[in-house]
Amino acid sequence: MSTPAALARRGAERSLWWRMGADFLASRVATAGLVVLALIVLAALLAPWIALQNPYDLLQIDVLDARLRPGSASSGGERTYWLGTDGQGRDLSSAILYGLRISLLVGIGSAAIASVVGTLVGLVAAYAGGKVDAVLMRLVDLLLSFPTILMALMILAWLGKGVGNVVLTLVLLEWSYYARTARGQALVETRRDYVDAARGQGLPARRIALGHVLPNCLPPLMVIAALQVARAITLEATLSFLGVGVPITEPSLGLLIANGYQFLLSNEYWISFFPGVALLVTIVAINLVGDQLRDVLNPRLQR
């Protein structure tokens, strides 16, 4: 049976989440970014049903025609390619929808895994202290001292192309951001009275770290995770544009931009332009949500 104190605490937590939600929606720009981001994610999830064709299924691709412009019809007059086609005759709007799936998968997947790994490393460093803390933090400093894109190019040159390899590479490079933040926040929390009280009750260190310290470290980590999704999508697009990211059989927005780069001088701009717009809108929407989330979770930053 729940005690009155526990019920009061749950009520206060629910009230806090409602207030935070209201503060987030108070910003029209952030709300617009959230709506746009939700539409992008929904479109990516529904790509197999709403796309005109599977752009990487040879049985669904029409006769090669790189001259189709946005809004023009195919030679048979049965389809309208609203954004035109690429150099292989693939519907560009369908390719963007399928490319969003890969880009979001890489961004969200790598950020989620890196957040778990980095948070656990930061908690261990803060709670263990001593030599363990020193070794882990020197490793974090070493990773943060190298250019991310250079390290990613070196790792992928060894691992090879592939969505899984890109996610693994980004996790190896991004977990250090979470580790440093989690350690700094955990060092503050471990000096709180509630941690001393938990130790006095004889609770094991693992339970204190995960059940008491971790929940109070989540707000800044949530902000980093939101912004790191955008960063991961940008890095994946850059790596794919350079030819070391996802293979040509698995589309992403960066690869679509690279496919149209050679056609820019022939005035067939739409092959790279529209995937670039989709990438830009996605990154801006995520950053708007992340910025407002930071302001909500840290009232001192509210304007």
N, C-alpha and C positions, 0 to 999 in steps of 0.2 A: 504494500500500500504506500502511496506517495505521501510524504509528509507535507505540511503546509509550507515549509521553507522550500522544498523541492518544487511544489506547484507554483509558488511565487517566483522562483528563479526561472522556470519554464515560461511563465507569462511575461517576465521581463525580457527574455530572449526573443520571444515572438514579437513583442512590441518593438524591440530594437531592429529586427529584420524588416518589419513593416515600415519603420521610419527610414531605414536605409534605402528601401525600395522607393519610397516617396521622394527622398532626396535625389536619387538617381533620375527618376522620371521628371524631376523639376527642370532639368536641363533639356531644352528642345533639341539642341544639337546632338546630345548623347542619345536621346530617345530616337531621333531620326537615324543615327548610326546603328542603334540596336535593331531597328526595323529593317534597315537595308541589309544588315548582317544576317538576320533571320531569313530574309527572302533569298539571299545568296546560298545559305546552307540548305534551305528547302529545295531550291532549284537544283543544287548539286545532288541531293538525295534522290530527287525524282527524275534525274537525267535519263535513265533508261525508258521512262514512260513519256516524257514531254519532248525529248530531242527528236528532231526530224529523222535522224539516222544514227547508227553507231559508227562514228567516223573512222574507226579502226577495224571494222568488219568489212572485208573486201566484197562480200556479197551484197552489201547495202550501198556501196559507192557507185555513183553514176559514171558515165563516160568522162574521161579526164577533160576538164575544161577550166583552165586557170583564168579565163577572161570574164567569168561571171562576176558581175558587180553587185553590191548590196541592193536587194530588192528586185533583182532580175530573176527570170524564170529559167528552168532548164530547157534543153532543146525540145523535149516533148511537151512542154507547157503544163506538166502535171504538178510541179513543185515550185515553190518560191523560196529562194535562198535569201533570207532577209539581210544577212551580213556577208553574202557572197561565198565563194569557195576558196580553198587554198590551191597550191600548185599541183596537188594530186586529185582535185575535184571533190574534196570532202567539204561538207557543209560546215561553215565556220562557226555558226551559232551552236551547232551540236558539239563541235570540238571544244568550244569554250565551256559548255556545261560539263562535259566529261573531264576537261582539264581542271575545272574547279574541284572536282571530286578528289583528284590526286593531290592538288595543292593543299586543300583543307586537311586531307588525311595526313600528309607529311607535317603540316604545321601543328595541328592539334595533337597528333600522336607523339611527335618528338617533344613538344612542350609538356605533355602529361607525364611521359616517362622521365624526362629530365627533372621535372619538379619533384617527383617521388625520390629519385636517387639523390638529388642535391639536398633536399630537406632532411633526409635521413643522415647524410654525411654531416650537415651542419649541426644537427642535434647531437650526434655522437661527439663531434669536436667540442661543442660547448659544454656538454655534460661530463665528458671524460677529462678534458683539460690536459695539461702537462704535455708530454711528448706526442701523444695522439693528436691533440689540437695543433701542435706546431707542424707536424708532418702533413696533416690534411690541409692546413691553410697554406703551407708552402706549395703544395700541389695545385691548389686553387690559384694562387698567385702566378704560378708558372703557366697555367692554361690561359689566364686572362692577359698575360703579357704578349702572346702571339696574335697576329691578325687572324680573325676567324676564317675569312674566306681562303687565306693561304693554307691554313691547317686543313680546311675541308677539301681543298684541291689535292693535297698530299694524301689524305686518308682515302678519298675516293679513287685516286690513281692506283692505290693498292687493293682496295676492296672491289672496285669495278662498279658499273652502273647498276641501278635497281632502286626501287622505292624503299625496300628494306634497308639497303646500304645507306641511302640518304638519311633515313630516320636514325639509324645507328650513329652515323657521323654527327648529326646535329645533337643527339643526346650526349655524345662524348664531349662536345664543345660547349654545350649550354648548361650542363648541370652545375657548373662552378658558380654561376650567378645566383642560383637558388641556395647553394651551400653557404656562400658568404652572408647572404641576407638572413638565412635561417640561423646561422651561428650568432650573428650580432643580436638578433631578436631574442634568441634563447638565452644568451648571457644576461640580458636584462631580466628575463622572466625567472631565471633560476635564483635571483636575489630577492624575489618577492616573498612576502610572508606566507602565502598559500603553499609555496614549494617547501618552505621550512616546516610548515604544519604537516604536509604529506610525508616528509622524511621522518618527522617525529612519530607518526603513526606506524612507521615501519614498512611503508609501501616500497616495493622494489623499484630500482632506478628506471627500468623499462616502462613500468606503468606510469611513473611520474612524468617521464619524458613524453610519452605518447598520449597519455590521458589528461595531463595538466598543462604541460609546457607547449606542446604542439598546437592545440586549439587557439592559443593566444598568439602564435606565430603566423597563423594562416592569412590574416588580412594583407600584409605586405607581399606575401608569396602569391596571393591571388592576383594582385596587380601585376607582378612580374610575369606570371603565367599568361595573362591576357596580352601583354605587350610582346612576350616572347613568341606567341603564335604568329603575330604579324612579322616578327623578325625571321622566324623559321621559314615562313612562306616566301619572304623576299630572298633569303639565302638559297632556298631550293630553286626559285626561278632563275637566280644568277648562275647557279651551278648547271642547271639544265640548258640555259642559254649558251654557256661555255662548252657544252657537250659532254659533261662528266656526271650529270645528274640522272634523271630517269631515262630509260631507253625510248626509242622512237615508237615502240609498240604500246607504250603507256603514256598517254598525253598529259601534259601539265601546262600551265599558262606560260611558264618560261620557255618550254620547248616550242609552243605555238608561236611565240614571239620570234624565236630563232628561225623557225621554218619560213617566216615571211621576210626576214631581214634581207635576203638576196633579191627580193622583188621590189624593194623600196625605190631603187633607182629607175625602175620601169613604171613607176607611178601606180603600182598595185599596192597601195598603202594599207588597205583594209586587212590584209593577212596578218600584219603585226599590230596594227592600230587597235583593233577591237579587243584582242586578248590583253594588250597593254592597259586599255581602259578598265577591263574587268579586274586585272591585278591591282590597279590603282584604287579602284572603288573598294575592293575587299580590304586592302591594307588600311585605307583611311577609316573605314567603318570600324575595324578592330581597334585602331588607335583611339578613336573617339570614345568607344566603350571603355577601353582601358584607362584613359585619362579621367573620365567621370567616375569610374570605379575607384581610382586612387583618391579623388577628392572626397568621395563618400566615406571611405574607410579611414581617412585621415582628416578630421574636421578642421585641423589647422590650415589645410590647403584650400579649403572652400573659399570661393571668391565672394 
